[in-house]
Amino acid sequence: MKKALSWILVFSMLFCLSACASGEKEQEYGLKLQKIYNGEEVTIESDLVSGYMKLTDEAEVAAYLQQYSSKKGDRQQVIFAWEGDGYSRTYTITFSETEDFSNPMAFKGVAPPLTTFGFFEPGKTYWYKVESDTTTSVSQVDHFKVKDNQVRYISLDEAYNIRDLGGWKTEDGKTVKYGMLFRGGTINNRGGAEGLSDRDHYIFEDILGVKCEIDLRTQNGDDRNQSYSVFGYSCNYAKLAIQGYSYILPGFETTYEDDEGKVIRREYYKHISDNVGKVFEALGYESNYPAYFHCNAGADRTGTVAFLINGLLGVSYDDLIRDFELTSFSRYGARWRSDIVDGRFTEDGIMQNDYGNFVAIGAMADKLLADYGTGDGKLSSAIENYLKTVCGVSQEEIDTVRRMMLEE
């Protein structure tokens, strides 16, 4: 009988210990994650962008662009979901690139049951947890890996068509680094030097670490009178107004009819190529990286500069065109390599030439090769020659851009 009582006491103690441990675990993980990745590899591209990137046949690309241009796909797609603790209205989600949460990236005031974030970099693994803003409730730690070699859009509350220049392969087998240069649309939508939410500022300044803003718009013209960086006076700011496409090339001249039938001439102006040179001068300083360059839509002027930068680095013409056309999946609408007639791209490289806009990335590339090609057939060589002979960019500045932007 005594032995039986002894065993009963032992089992009772074990049950109590187990219950206590369970209670501690419930207290420790008072929030339940509804979506658990457990190290899963995730895709940050939207279905629209992934579908476009898979296409290789030009006729299929043309049909896809005609069908889906202006559909919204300029956002990352990683979802985070959890059950509230019954007491708190808002929660903090903390991310880290290390399991011990050194250098944490914390977003406060997030409401359940789910949310998305859009700063993740392809090839990296992220750990995260959810904590109550008012109680001690906390979730388990989960983690996921971002699939490599993807288009990295940056999802913000109040700015659009923003993406990383990185991820593209070059002609000599190198890769353009993520996290060094970002391109996109306006970031002072509300006028003055404001326009971003607190969360947007946090992503740009603390997570991406942007140190230089290059504004390609015209001072007191279409820039809402911006004269210093949206990120504050500690961020370098350069107002370098240009016009896109063939406007940057000496000898360019064409005409169009305005909405009243009047013939208007488009032509090259030297100050445009001078400012292109100053963009590369700014990028010739290591202290300006990471940098963000933009116009209003992040499409035409920004697309031209992005073409020159990644083209100089050795990204292929086909991939440069893909990067350019990705703007089509944003609120700013269609940007194609050329017009599409009977399901095929036209050969002149001009998508639009009217009073609404001038879109001609293909024509610009053709003229670059024709006027500045060095005989090796490489677009990268033609761009380098153009930058040196027309824009006054030095070899040292070019070498710095390549050193900062390329990895083996």
TIDREN-245504 format. One record per residue (C-alpha): x, y, z; residue number from 1; residue in three letters. Coordinates in nm, 3 decimals. Layout:
<r <X; Y; Z>; NUM; "ALA"> ...
//
This chain:
<r <0.000; 0.000; 0.000>; 1; "MET"> <r <0.286; 0.237; 0.085>; 2; "LYS"> <r <0.455; 0.154; -0.250>; 3; "LYS"> <r <0.130; 0.226; -0.430>; 4; "ALA"> <r <0.094; 0.561; -0.256>; 5; "LEU"> <r <0.457; 0.643; -0.340>; 6; "SER"> <r <0.396; 0.578; -0.710>; 7; "TRP"> <r <0.078; 0.789; -0.698>; 8; "ILE"> <r <0.277; 1.076; -0.546>; 9; "LEU"> <r <0.548; 1.044; -0.812>; 10; "VAL"> <r <0.294; 1.049; -1.095>; 11; "PHE"> <r <0.118; 1.344; -0.934>; 12; "SER"> <r <0.444; 1.538; -0.915>; 13; "MET"> <r <0.527; 1.458; -1.278>; 14; "LEU"> <r <0.178; 1.567; -1.385>; 15; "PHE"> <r <0.215; 1.893; -1.194>; 16; "CYS"> <r <0.557; 1.957; -1.346>; 17; "LEU"> <r <0.421; 1.886; -1.691>; 18; "SER"> <r <0.122; 2.113; -1.633>; 19; "ALA"> <r <0.347; 2.388; -1.500>; 20; "CYS"> <r <0.578; 2.353; -1.798>; 21; "ALA"> <r <0.276; 2.363; -2.027>; 22; "SER"> <r <0.149; 2.672; -1.849>; 23; "GLY"> <r <0.488; 2.838; -1.886>; 24; "GLU"> <r <0.487; 2.755; -2.255>; 25; "LYS"> <r <0.138; 2.898; -2.297>; 26; "GLU"> <r <0.249; 3.210; -2.118>; 27; "GLN"> <r <0.566; 3.232; -2.327>; 28; "GLU"> <r <0.379; 3.176; -2.653>; 29; "TYR"> <r <0.055; 3.356; -2.573>; 30; "GLY"> <r <0.010; 3.444; -2.940>; 31; "LEU"> <r <-0.054; 3.176; -3.198>; 32; "LYS"> <r <0.087; 3.216; -3.548>; 33; "LEU"> <r <-0.171; 3.113; -3.805>; 34; "GLN"> <r <0.082; 3.095; -4.087>; 35; "LYS"> <r <0.405; 2.911; -4.000>; 36; "ILE"> <r <0.687; 2.895; -4.255>; 37; "TYR"> <r <0.929; 2.678; -4.057>; 38; "ASN"> <r <1.222; 2.759; -4.287>; 39; "GLY"> <r <1.019; 2.734; -4.607>; 40; "GLU"> <r <1.155; 2.905; -4.918>; 41; "GLU"> <r <0.920; 3.185; -5.023>; 42; "VAL"> <r <0.871; 3.379; -5.344>; 43; "THR"> <r <0.840; 3.755; -5.306>; 44; "ILE"> <r <0.740; 3.825; -5.666>; 45; "GLU"> <r <0.373; 3.871; -5.740>; 46; "SER"> <r <0.207; 3.622; -5.973>; 47; "ASP"> <r <0.189; 3.895; -6.238>; 48; "LEU"> <r <0.563; 3.954; -6.228>; 49; "VAL"> <r <0.653; 3.584; -6.204>; 50; "SER"> <r <0.435; 3.511; -6.507>; 51; "GLY"> <r <0.607; 3.783; -6.707>; 52; "TYR"> <r <0.958; 3.678; -6.605>; 53; "MET"> <r <0.901; 3.320; -6.723>; 54; "LYS"> <r <0.817; 3.420; -7.080>; 55; "LEU"> <r <1.080; 3.403; -7.354>; 56; "THR"> <r <0.880; 3.416; -7.679>; 57; "ASP"> <r <0.833; 3.777; -7.794>; 58; "GLU"> <r <0.480; 3.720; -7.918>; 59; "ALA"> <r <0.383; 3.577; -7.581>; 60; "GLU"> <r <0.550; 3.869; -7.402>; 61; "VAL"> <r <0.361; 4.117; -7.620>; 62; "ALA"> <r <0.029; 3.944; -7.553>; 63; "ALA"> <r <0.101; 3.932; -7.178>; 64; "TYR"> <r <0.186; 4.302; -7.164>; 65; "LEU"> <r <-0.125; 4.396; -7.357>; 66; "GLN"> <r <-0.342; 4.192; -7.124>; 67; "GLN"> <r <-0.190; 4.280; -6.787>; 68; "TYR"> <r <-0.035; 4.628; -6.814>; 69; "SER"> <r <-0.167; 4.858; -6.540>; 70; "SER"> <r <-0.259; 4.560; -6.322>; 71; "LYS"> <r <-0.092; 4.602; -5.984>; 72; "LYS"> <r <0.201; 4.369; -5.917>; 73; "GLY"> <r <0.463; 4.599; -5.762>; 74; "ASP"> <r <0.441; 4.450; -5.413>; 75; "ARG"> <r <0.606; 4.169; -5.220>; 76; "GLN"> <r <0.374; 3.887; -5.121>; 77; "GLN"> <r <0.495; 3.743; -4.788>; 78; "VAL"> <r <0.200; 3.713; -4.547>; 79; "ILE"> <r <0.211; 3.710; -4.166>; 80; "PHE"> <r <-0.098; 3.599; -3.971>; 81; "ALA"> <r <-0.166; 3.543; -3.601>; 82; "TRP"> <r <-0.446; 3.523; -3.348>; 83; "GLU"> <r <-0.480; 3.813; -3.107>; 84; "GLY"> <r <-0.451; 3.756; -2.732>; 85; "ASP"> <r <-0.799; 3.895; -2.663>; 86; "GLY"> <r <-0.661; 4.206; -2.492>; 87; "TYR"> <r <-0.439; 4.393; -2.736>; 88; "SER"> <r <-0.543; 4.591; -3.039>; 89; "ARG"> <r <-0.196; 4.625; -3.188>; 90; "THR"> <r <0.121; 4.420; -3.196>; 91; "TYR"> <r <0.489; 4.450; -3.281>; 92; "THR"> <r <0.644; 4.226; -3.546>; 93; "ILE"> <r <1.020; 4.199; -3.516>; 94; "THR"> <r <1.240; 4.063; -3.796>; 95; "PHE"> <r <1.607; 3.976; -3.796>; 96; "SER"> <r <1.859; 3.821; -4.030>; 97; "GLU"> <r <1.999; 3.629; -3.732>; 98; "THR"> <r <1.826; 3.383; -3.502>; 99; "GLU"> <r <1.933; 3.572; -3.189>; 100; "ASP"> <r <1.757; 3.888; -3.317>; 101; "PHE"> <r <2.069; 4.099; -3.319>; 102; "SER"> <r <2.006; 4.412; -3.528>; 103; "ASN"> <r <1.627; 4.373; -3.501>; 104; "PRO"> <r <1.383; 4.537; -3.743>; 105; "MET"> <r <1.071; 4.612; -3.539>; 106; "ALA"> <r <0.733; 4.732; -3.668>; 107; "PHE"> <r <0.501; 4.856; -3.394>; 108; "LYS"> <r <0.128; 4.917; -3.402>; 109; "GLY"> <r <0.037; 4.635; -3.641>; 110; "VAL"> <r <-0.321; 4.510; -3.623>; 111; "ALA"> <r <-0.416; 4.142; -3.660>; 112; "PRO"> <r <-0.516; 3.907; -3.810>; 113; "PRO"> <r <-0.268; 3.941; -4.100>; 114; "LEU"> <r <-0.031; 4.180; -4.270>; 115; "THR"> <r <0.239; 4.188; -4.537>; 116; "THR"> <r <0.583; 4.343; -4.548>; 117; "PHE"> <r <0.794; 4.419; -4.850>; 118; "GLY"> <r <1.160; 4.487; -4.781>; 119; "PHE"> <r <1.293; 4.128; -4.792>; 120; "PHE"> <r <1.603; 4.058; -4.997>; 121; "GLU"> <r <1.633; 3.750; -5.222>; 122; "PRO"> <r <1.872; 3.484; -5.094>; 123; "GLY"> <r <1.843; 3.585; -4.728>; 124; "LYS"> <r <1.682; 3.407; -4.433>; 125; "THR"> <r <1.466; 3.602; -4.188>; 126; "TYR"> <r <1.349; 3.516; -3.835>; 127; "TRP"> <r <1.047; 3.690; -3.687>; 128; "TYR"> <r <0.815; 3.697; -3.385>; 129; "LYS"> <r <0.499; 3.880; -3.284>; 130; "VAL"> <r <0.458; 4.055; -2.946>; 131; "GLU"> <r <0.165; 4.237; -2.791>; 132; "SER"> <r <0.198; 4.614; -2.754>; 133; "ASP"> <r <0.005; 4.608; -2.423>; 134; "THR"> <r <0.057; 4.267; -2.259>; 135; "THR"> <r <0.340; 4.017; -2.222>; 136; "THR"> <r <0.203; 3.789; -2.495>; 137; "SER"> <r <0.456; 3.673; -2.751>; 138; "VAL"> <r <0.452; 3.420; -3.034>; 139; "SER"> <r <0.696; 3.146; -3.117>; 140; "GLN"> <r <0.987; 3.238; -3.344>; 141; "VAL"> <r <0.938; 3.141; -3.707>; 142; "ASP"> <r <1.169; 3.180; -4.005>; 143; "HIS"> <r <1.172; 3.164; -4.383>; 144; "PHE"> <r <1.420; 3.194; -4.670>; 145; "LYS"> <r <1.361; 3.422; -4.966>; 146; "VAL"> <r <1.416; 3.257; -5.303>; 147; "LYS"> <r <1.723; 3.396; -5.477>; 148; "ASP"> <r <1.745; 3.582; -5.809>; 149; "ASN"> <r <1.406; 3.747; -5.800>; 150; "GLN"> <r <1.279; 4.094; -5.876>; 151; "VAL"> <r <1.293; 4.278; -5.546>; 152; "ARG"> <r <1.011; 4.527; -5.521>; 153; "TYR"> <r <1.002; 4.743; -5.209>; 154; "ILE"> <r <0.644; 4.763; -5.077>; 155; "SER"> <r <0.561; 5.097; -4.917>; 156; "LEU"> <r <0.243; 5.262; -4.793>; 157; "ASP"> <r <0.266; 5.583; -4.996>; 158; "GLU"> <r <0.514; 5.529; -5.283>; 159; "ALA"> <r <0.503; 5.294; -5.578>; 160; "TYR"> <r <0.698; 5.116; -5.851>; 161; "ASN"> <r <1.003; 5.093; -5.625>; 162; "ILE"> <r <1.252; 4.815; -5.680>; 163; "ARG"> <r <1.611; 4.713; -5.627>; 164; "ASP"> <r <1.852; 4.729; -5.923>; 165; "LEU"> <r <2.014; 4.409; -5.800>; 166; "GLY"> <r <1.978; 4.045; -5.895>; 167; "GLY"> <r <2.058; 4.063; -6.266>; 168; "TRP"> <r <2.340; 3.858; -6.418>; 169; "LYS"> <r <2.608; 4.024; -6.632>; 170; "THR"> <r <2.785; 3.922; -6.951>; 171; "GLU"> <r <3.097; 3.817; -6.759>; 172; "ASP"> <r <2.912; 3.597; -6.507>; 173; "GLY"> <r <2.886; 3.842; -6.219>; 174; "LYS"> <r <2.570; 3.949; -6.037>; 175; "THR"> <r <2.444; 4.299; -5.965>; 176; "VAL"> <r <2.428; 4.341; -5.587>; 177; "LYS"> <r <2.103; 4.385; -5.405>; 178; "TYR"> <r <2.074; 4.666; -5.154>; 179; "GLY"> <r <2.296; 4.924; -5.324>; 180; "MET"> <r <2.072; 5.116; -5.565>; 181; "LEU"> <r <1.695; 5.155; -5.564>; 182; "PHE"> <r <1.478; 5.305; -5.838>; 183; "ARG"> <r <1.121; 5.427; -5.823>; 184; "GLY"> <r <0.851; 5.688; -5.821>; 185; "GLY"> <r <0.797; 6.007; -5.627>; 186; "THR"> <r <0.830; 6.001; -5.250>; 187; "ILE"> <r <0.688; 6.347; -5.175>; 188; "ASN"> <r <0.330; 6.283; -5.282>; 189; "ASN"> <r <0.183; 6.516; -5.020>; 190; "ARG"> <r <0.395; 6.810; -5.130>; 191; "GLY"> <r <0.700; 6.977; -4.978>; 192; "GLY"> <r <0.949; 6.725; -4.850>; 193; "ALA"> <r <0.686; 6.501; -4.696>; 194; "GLU"> <r <0.502; 6.213; -4.852>; 195; "GLY"> <r <0.596; 5.894; -4.672>; 196; "LEU"> <r <0.441; 5.725; -4.372>; 197; "SER"> <r <0.647; 5.661; -4.059>; 198; "ASP"> <r <0.677; 5.297; -4.165>; 199; "ARG"> <r <0.800; 5.401; -4.512>; 200; "ASP"> <r <1.064; 5.623; -4.352>; 201; "HIS"> <r <1.173; 5.337; -4.129>; 202; "TYR"> <r <1.214; 5.101; -4.425>; 203; "ILE"> <r <1.404; 5.353; -4.636>; 204; "PHE"> <r <1.625; 5.499; -4.365>; 205; "GLU"> <r <1.681; 5.221; -4.111>; 206; "ASP"> <r <1.640; 4.898; -4.309>; 207; "ILE"> <r <1.755; 4.993; -4.658>; 208; "LEU"> <r <1.990; 5.257; -4.517>; 209; "GLY"> <r <1.949; 5.506; -4.803>; 210; "VAL"> <r <2.218; 5.776; -4.785>; 211; "LYS"> <r <2.155; 5.966; -5.108>; 212; "CYS"> <r <1.842; 6.073; -5.295>; 213; "GLU"> <r <1.887; 6.155; -5.665>; 214; "ILE"> <r <1.586; 6.346; -5.799>; 215; "ASP"> <r <1.557; 6.344; -6.180>; 216; "LEU"> <r <1.269; 6.596; -6.190>; 217; "ARG"> <r <1.277; 6.969; -6.272>; 218; "THR"> <r <1.316; 7.213; -5.985>; 219; "GLN"> <r <0.991; 7.406; -5.930>; 220; "ASN"> <r <0.851; 7.224; -6.230>; 221; "GLY"> <r <0.708; 6.880; -6.167>; 222; "ASP"> <r <0.884; 6.815; -5.834>; 223; "ASP"> <r <0.633; 6.982; -5.596>; 224; "ARG"> <r <0.913; 7.227; -5.514>; 225; "ASN"> <r <1.129; 6.969; -5.336>; 226; "GLN"> <r <1.470; 7.111; -5.249>; 227; "SER"> <r <1.610; 6.868; -4.991>; 228; "TYR"> <r <1.579; 6.497; -4.925>; 229; "SER"> <r <1.258; 6.347; -4.795>; 230; "VAL"> <r <1.488; 6.158; -4.558>; 231; "PHE"> <r <1.617; 6.478; -4.397>; 232; "GLY"> <r <1.926; 6.693; -4.421>; 233; "TYR"> <r <2.154; 6.407; -4.318>; 234; "SER"> <r <2.077; 6.237; -4.652>; 235; "CYS"> <r <2.263; 6.373; -4.954>; 236; "ASN"> <r <2.028; 6.523; -5.213>; 237; "TYR"> <r <2.097; 6.589; -5.581>; 238; "ALA"> <r <1.843; 6.755; -5.815>; 239; "LYS"> <r <1.957; 6.643; -6.161>; 240; "LEU"> <r <1.675; 6.705; -6.405>; 241; "ALA"> <r <1.678; 6.502; -6.724>; 242; "ILE"> <r <1.440; 6.387; -6.995>; 243; "GLN"> <r <1.430; 6.022; -7.085>; 244; "GLY"> <r <1.525; 5.801; -7.375>; 245; "TYR"> <r <1.683; 5.956; -7.687>; 246; "SER"> <r <1.666; 6.304; -7.534>; 247; "TYR"> <r <1.999; 6.218; -7.371>; 248; "ILE"> <r <2.172; 6.156; -7.708>; 249; "LEU"> <r <2.329; 6.427; -7.929>; 250; "PRO"> <r <2.162; 6.451; -8.267>; 251; "GLY"> <r <1.824; 6.336; -8.145>; 252; "PHE"> <r <1.532; 6.512; -8.309>; 253; "GLU"> <r <1.173; 6.413; -8.382>; 254; "THR"> <r <0.829; 6.571; -8.396>; 255; "THR"> <r <0.475; 6.499; -8.285>; 256; "TYR"> <r <0.137; 6.667; -8.306>; 257; "GLU"> <r <-0.023; 6.808; -7.994>; 258; "ASP"> <r <-0.393; 6.770; -7.918>; 259; "ASP"> <r <-0.470; 7.073; -8.137>; 260; "GLU"> <r <-0.274; 6.942; -8.435>; 261; "GLY"> <r <0.025; 7.170; -8.387>; 262; "LYS"> <r <0.362; 7.013; -8.475>; 263; "VAL"> <r <0.599; 7.009; -8.178>; 264; "ILE"> <r <0.968; 6.924; -8.197>; 265; "ARG"> <r <1.155; 6.707; -7.953>; 266; "ARG"> <r <1.534; 6.740; -7.949>; 267; "GLU"> <r <1.854; 6.688; -7.754>; 268; "TYR"> <r <1.970; 6.947; -7.504>; 269; "TYR"> <r <2.322; 6.940; -7.366>; 270; "LYS"> <r <2.215; 7.004; -7.007>; 271; "HIS"> <r <2.037; 6.666; -7.013>; 272; "ILE"> <r <2.351; 6.466; -7.086>; 273; "SER"> <r <2.545; 6.691; -6.846>; 274; "ASP"> <r <2.305; 6.586; -6.569>; 275; "ASN"> <r <2.334; 6.221; -6.671>; 276; "VAL"> <r <2.706; 6.266; -6.611>; 277; "GLY"> <r <2.637; 6.420; -6.271>; 278; "LYS"> <r <2.426; 6.116; -6.175>; 279; "VAL"> <r <2.732; 5.897; -6.231>; 280; "PHE"> <r <2.948; 6.154; -6.054>; 281; "GLU"> <r <2.724; 6.114; -5.748>; 282; "ALA"> <r <2.750; 5.735; -5.778>; 283; "LEU"> <r <3.127; 5.773; -5.795>; 284; "GLY"> <r <3.129; 5.841; -5.419>; 285; "TYR"> <r <3.110; 5.529; -5.204>; 286; "GLU"> <r <2.956; 5.738; -4.925>; 287; "SER"> <r <2.640; 5.783; -5.136>; 288; "ASN"> <r <2.549; 5.413; -5.126>; 289; "TYR"> <r <2.282; 5.288; -5.082>; 290; "PRO"> <r <2.111; 5.545; -5.305>; 291; "ALA"> <r <1.758; 5.603; -5.433>; 292; "TYR"> <r <1.701; 5.767; -5.771>; 293; "PHE"> <r <1.357; 5.861; -5.897>; 294; "HIS"> <r <1.132; 6.085; -6.102>; 295; "CYS"> <r <0.753; 6.087; -6.058>; 296; "ASN"> <r <0.648; 5.752; -6.202>; 297; "ALA"> <r <0.984; 5.577; -6.183>; 298; "GLY"> <r <0.929; 5.485; -6.546>; 299; "ALA"> <r <1.077; 5.712; -6.814>; 300; "ASP"> <r <1.358; 5.925; -6.668>; 301; "ARG"> <r <1.423; 5.667; -6.398>; 302; "THR"> <r <1.400; 5.386; -6.653>; 303; "GLY"> <r <1.658; 5.560; -6.872>; 304; "THR"> <r <1.908; 5.597; -6.588>; 305; "VAL"> <r <1.850; 5.237; -6.472>; 306; "ALA"> <r <1.913; 5.117; -6.829>; 307; "PHE"> <r <2.245; 5.307; -6.838>; 308; "LEU"> <r <2.362; 5.184; -6.497>; 309; "ILE"> <r <2.284; 4.816; -6.539>; 310; "ASN"> <r <2.384; 4.831; -6.905>; 311; "GLY"> <r <2.724; 4.969; -6.803>; 312; "LEU"> <r <2.756; 4.681; -6.556>; 313; "LEU"> <r <2.705; 4.429; -6.836>; 314; "GLY"> <r <2.342; 4.324; -6.792>; 315; "VAL"> <r <2.212; 4.190; -7.124>; 316; "SER"> <r <1.982; 4.392; -7.350>; 317; "TYR"> <r <1.702; 4.139; -7.298>; 318; "ASP"> <r <1.722; 4.174; -6.919>; 319; "ASP"> <r <1.748; 4.553; -6.938>; 320; "LEU"> <r <1.426; 4.550; -7.137>; 321; "ILE"> <r <1.262; 4.318; -6.883>; 322; "ARG"> <r <1.356; 4.555; -6.603>; 323; "ASP"> <r <1.217; 4.848; -6.800>; 324; "PHE"> <r <0.889; 4.675; -6.880>; 325; "GLU"> <r <0.827; 4.577; -6.517>; 326; "LEU"> <r <0.689; 4.927; -6.464>; 327; "THR"> <r <0.389; 4.806; -6.668>; 328; "SER"> <r <0.273; 4.615; -6.359>; 329; "PHE"> <r <0.235; 4.929; -6.148>; 330; "SER"> <r <-0.017; 5.211; -6.123>; 331; "ARG"> <r <0.188; 5.406; -6.377>; 332; "TYR"> <r <0.088; 5.182; -6.662>; 333; "GLY"> <r <0.233; 5.040; -6.982>; 334; "ALA"> <r <0.601; 5.086; -7.061>; 335; "ARG"> <r <0.699; 4.860; -7.350>; 336; "TRP"> <r <1.015; 4.821; -7.559>; 337; "ARG"> <r <0.814; 4.931; -7.865>; 338; "SER"> <r <0.458; 4.959; -7.985>; 339; "ASP"> <r <0.267; 4.634; -8.041>; 340; "ILE"> <r <0.093; 4.588; -8.377>; 341; "VAL"> <r <-0.082; 4.267; -8.475>; 342; "ASP"> <r <0.065; 4.092; -8.173>; 343; "GLY"> <r <0.426; 4.187; -8.253>; 344; "ARG"> <r <0.665; 4.456; -8.131>; 345; "PHE"> <r <0.740; 4.716; -8.397>; 346; "THR"> <r <1.103; 4.748; -8.507>; 347; "GLU"> <r <1.145; 5.123; -8.450>; 348; "ASP"> <r <1.175; 5.088; -8.071>; 349; "GLY"> <r <0.910; 5.358; -8.010>; 350; "ILE"> <r <0.604; 5.277; -7.803>; 351; "MET"> <r <0.459; 5.628; -7.785>; 352; "GLN"> <r <0.532; 5.964; -7.945>; 353; "ASN"> <r <0.247; 6.208; -7.895>; 354; "ASP"> <r <0.140; 6.493; -7.669>; 355; "TYR"> <r <0.090; 6.244; -7.385>; 356; "GLY"> <r <0.444; 6.108; -7.365>; 357; "ASN"> <r <0.754; 5.991; -7.548>; 358; "PHE"> <r <0.844; 5.628; -7.471>; 359; "VAL"> <r <1.130; 5.489; -7.678>; 360; "ALA"> <r <1.371; 5.266; -7.486>; 361; "ILE"> <r <1.438; 5.046; -7.791>; 362; "GLY"> <r <1.519; 5.343; -8.013>; 363; "ALA"> <r <1.755; 5.480; -7.747>; 364; "MET"> <r <1.942; 5.149; -7.726>; 365; "ALA"> <r <1.971; 5.129; -8.106>; 366; "ASP"> <r <2.113; 5.481; -8.126>; 367; "LYS"> <r <2.358; 5.415; -7.843>; 368; "LEU"> <r <2.497; 5.114; -8.028>; 369; "LEU"> <r <2.502; 5.291; -8.364>; 370; "ALA"> <r <2.668; 5.613; -8.245>; 371; "ASP"> <r <2.890; 5.491; -7.959>; 372; "TYR"> <r <2.959; 5.124; -8.029>; 373; "GLY"> <r <3.327; 5.032; -8.006>; 374; "THR"> <r <3.327; 4.744; -8.251>; 375; "GLY"> <r <3.286; 4.461; -8.002>; 376; "ASP"> <r <2.906; 4.460; -8.034>; 377; "GLY"> <r <2.857; 4.508; -7.661>; 378; "LYS"> <r <2.597; 4.748; -7.531>; 379; "LEU"> <r <2.806; 4.789; -7.214>; 380; "SER"> <r <3.099; 4.920; -7.420>; 381; "SER"> <r <2.875; 5.164; -7.609>; 382; "ALA"> <r <2.729; 5.297; -7.284>; 383; "ILE"> <r <3.075; 5.341; -7.131>; 384; "GLU"> <r <3.192; 5.525; -7.444>; 385; "ASN"> <r <2.885; 5.749; -7.437>; 386; "TYR"> <r <2.926; 5.831; -7.068>; 387; "LEU"> <r <3.292; 5.923; -7.115>; 388; "LYS"> <r <3.272; 6.119; -7.441>; 389; "THR"> <r <2.936; 6.294; -7.403>; 390; "VAL"> <r <2.864; 6.309; -7.029>; 391; "CYS"> <r <3.217; 6.363; -6.897>; 392; "GLY"> <r <3.212; 6.060; -6.667>; 393; "VAL"> <r <3.563; 5.959; -6.557>; 394; "SER"> <r <3.709; 5.611; -6.560>; 395; "GLN"> <r <3.749; 5.637; -6.183>; 396; "GLU"> <r <3.376; 5.702; -6.141>; 397; "GLU"> <r <3.291; 5.410; -6.370>; 398; "ILE"> <r <3.526; 5.183; -6.177>; 399; "ASP"> <r <3.363; 5.287; -5.850>; 400; "THR"> <r <3.014; 5.210; -5.980>; 401; "VAL"> <r <3.131; 4.866; -6.092>; 402; "ARG"> <r <3.312; 4.796; -5.766>; 403; "ARG"> <r <3.015; 4.899; -5.556>; 404; "MET"> <r <2.752; 4.723; -5.765>; 405; "MET"> <r <2.904; 4.391; -5.877>; 406; "LEU"> <r <2.971; 4.069; -5.689>; 407; "GLU"> <r <3.134; 3.753; -5.819>; 408; "GLU"> 
//
